[in-house]
């Protein structure tokens, strides 16, 4: 029986070991309804460029509502299909990562400027003595 089961053209054995259909489901959806209590799920949905409806009255989504990236699912008319409008893809994850990197660079520059000549010399000597490390990218 298991050999005949296929999940979105993926064999059952592969599906239970490593396959996750989540991204494929997002990619093939016409509309996405998100509970809204998870900023990660909202962010991933925004990246698809699909129509997104949120079931959450948090004020943290007001800017997204104002820009028409998301709509409240409770404001949809009863017994009518979800409206489909062209949406731009919004990459919030990249935006947040860039902000974090920028803040990190600012802090590093500030810390570096605060170093005295003696501290700077000690820092350089420490770097010379330390072994090179692989840093995940």
C-alpha positions in Angstrom: 0.0 0.0 0.0 2.7 2.5 1.0 4.5 2.1 -2.4 1.3 3.4 -4.1 1.0 6.5 -2.0 2.3 9.7 -3.6 2.3 13.1 -2.0 2.5 15.8 -4.6 4.5 13.4 -6.9 6.8 12.4 -4.1 7.1 8.8 -3.0 5.8 8.0 0.5 9.2 6.9 1.8 10.8 10.1 0.7 7.9 12.1 2.2 8.1 10.7 5.7 11.9 11.0 5.8 12.6 14.5 4.4 10.0 16.0 2.2 8.0 18.9 3.4 5.2 20.1 1.1 4.8 23.4 2.9 6.7 25.6 0.4 5.1 23.8 -2.6 1.6 24.4 -1.1 2.4 28.1 -0.7 3.7 28.3 -4.2 0.5 26.7 -5.7 -2.0 28.5 -3.6 -4.2 31.3 -5.1 -4.9 32.7 -1.6 -3.3 32.2 1.7 -5.1 32.6 5.1 -2.7 33.0 8.0 -3.6 33.0 11.7 -1.4 36.1 12.2 0.0 35.1 15.5 3.1 33.9 13.8 5.2 36.6 12.2 7.3 33.9 10.5 4.2 32.5 8.7 3.1 35.9 7.6 6.6 36.7 6.3 6.7 33.5 4.3 3.3 34.1 2.9 4.3 37.7 1.9 7.2 36.3 0.0 4.9 34.3 -2.3 3.2 37.4 -3.9 -0.2 35.7 -3.3 -3.3 37.3 -1.8 -3.0 37.1 2.0 -5.7 37.1 4.5 -5.0 37.4 8.2 -7.2 36.2 11.0 -5.7 38.5 13.7 -6.4 42.0 14.9 -2.9 42.8 15.9 -1.8 46.4 15.3 1.6 45.2 14.2 0.0 44.4 10.8 -1.5 47.9 10.3 1.3 49.0 7.9 0.8 45.9 5.8 -2.9 46.5 5.7 -2.4 50.1 4.7 -0.1 49.1 1.9 -2.7 46.4 0.8 -0.3 43.5 1.3 -2.7 41.8 3.7 -6.5 41.9 4.3 -8.6 40.8 7.3 -10.3 37.5 6.5 -13.2 38.6 8.7 -13.9 41.5 6.5 -14.5 39.4 3.4 -18.1 39.2 2.2 -20.0 36.0 3.1 -20.7 33.5 0.3 -18.5 35.1 -2.2 -15.1 34.0 -3.7 -12.0 35.5 -2.3 -11.0 38.5 -4.4 -7.8 38.1 -6.4 -5.6 41.1 -7.0 -2.1 41.2 -8.3 0.4 41.4 -5.5 4.1 42.3 -5.3 6.3 39.8 -3.6 7.6 41.2 -0.3 10.8 39.9 1.1 10.6 40.8 4.8 13.2 38.2 5.8 15.9 39.9 3.6 14.9 43.3 4.9 15.2 42.3 8.5 18.6 40.5 7.8 19.9 43.7 6.1 18.8 45.8 9.1 20.5 43.4 11.6 23.7 43.4 9.5 23.7 47.2 9.3 23.2 47.6 13.0 25.9 45.0 13.7 28.3 46.9 11.4 27.5 50.2 13.1 28.2 48.7 16.5 31.4 47.1 15.3 32.6 50.4 13.9 31.7 52.2 17.2 33.5 49.5 19.3 36.5 49.7 17.0 36.7 53.5 17.3 36.7 53.2 21.1 39.8 51.0 21.1 42.9 52.6 22.4 46.2 52.0 20.6 47.2 49.4 23.2 43.9 47.5 22.9 44.1 47.6 19.1 47.6 46.1 19.2 46.5 43.4 21.6 43.5 42.7 19.3 45.7 42.3 16.2 48.1 40.0 18.1 45.2 37.8 19.2 44.0 37.6 15.6 47.5 36.6 14.4 47.7 33.8 17.0 44.2 32.4 16.5 43.6 29.6 14.0 41.5 30.3 10.9 38.0 29.2 11.4 35.3 28.2 8.9 32.3 30.4 9.4 28.9 29.3 8.1 27.4 31.7 5.5 
